[in-house]
Amino acid sequence: MSRSGNELNNASSATIKKVRSSNLELFRIISMLLIIAHHYVVNSGLSSLDGPLYDDNFSVKSIIMFLFGAWGKTGINCFMMITGYFMCTSQITAKKYAKLLFEVFFYKIVIYLIFLCTGLETFSFTSLVENLLIIRYIKHNFTGCFLVFYLFIPFLNILIKNINEKQHIRLLALLGFTYIFLGTMPKFSVTMNYVSWFMVLYFIASYIRLYPKEIFSKKVFWGAATIISMLLSVVSVIGCAWISIKTGTNRTYMFVTDSNTVLAVITGVSAFMFFRNLKVPYSKFINTLGASTFGVLLIHGNGNVRYWLWYDLLNNTGVYKESYVFIHAVLSVIGIFTVCTIIDALRIRFIESPTMKCWDKHYDSIKQWYERTENKILKKLNVK
């Protein structure tokens, strides 16, 4: 038997208070800080095979920096678990997706124009087209894959509402074996893109939401699981760093190098469960910061910004030799998050809000145009 609509509505109503609390918004903020720290190390040349971390021959400084950047893929898992947990009982509306598209398009165009005007980017037809393309490729590009994945959510919800718990568990077992087990084993290879991986995380989060268990509510248990999985991740990074330096390979992040590796999954899920049970009183400040985390990613992870930020502005590889490198790393992450959050808050206040008011005003005509166009296409295809 599948779950009835009434059961799902009751589950949704029972968790409204939890949705409005700030525990998962705090978790969203921490996840984004981990992603920025990851970019600090891996996007700056620090952890490249000919970079200073490997040249430093397994020093304490290099190990600390390796660990500082080890949690980016775990952060992505955390971020997507929140999305799955909330969206499995929600509706995707045209307005929600329009806001998402507008945010992505806004930052791509504005950042490109800023770089053109400041001489940091040279105009060419190719660069123009690349910056106009919101979805460039489906592989490891988080933004493009997230936009595509978002469109799958209504269909994923139809699926999870029409399978029972046993079938849901079987699905998770199959996906876990295919993506996590085989994706972690050194002698196996799993070609993965983020669209399909986000679906796996969605099924995990939706099971937690739709089928409450006593174990899901044990905060101490999930806190301990988070600490243990993090310690195992630390051991794996240190051990693989030593092997990589001795063999001249780049395998330091072998067990956390991608989102579907076992330690990145276990740590992400355990941390999500801990924060899900954490009692955090409603905080407008935390929720405001949480609302801008996607904007933080779009700004500092932009292709034009990336090289300028880590190489020119912050000069990570040059600073590594200095005694204040750890202070530089921490302040850089906090500073980037703070500046990008302020920028995105201003965008929401002065650009997104007026734009969405205009959307609301013209939505009926937009909807009617879309439905007429869709009906014409379906009629030509003889689809009833």
Secondary structure by P-SEA (a helix, b strand, c coil): ccccaaaaaaaaaaacccccccaaaaaaaaaaaaaaaaaacccccccccccccccccccaaaaaaaaaaccaaaaaaaaaaaaaaccccccccaaaaaaaaaaaaaaaaaaaaaaaaaccccccaaaaaaaacccccccccaaaaaaaaaaaaaaaaaaaaaccaaaaaaaaaaaaaacccccccccccccccaaaaaaaaaaaaaaaacccccccccaaaaaaaaaaaaaaaaaaaaaaaaaaaaaccccccccccccccaaaaaaaaaaaaaaaaccccccaaaaaaaaaaaaaaaaccccccccccccccccccccccccaaaaaaaaaaaaaaaaaaaaaaaaaaccaaaaaaaaaaaaaaaaaaaaaaaaaaaaaaccc
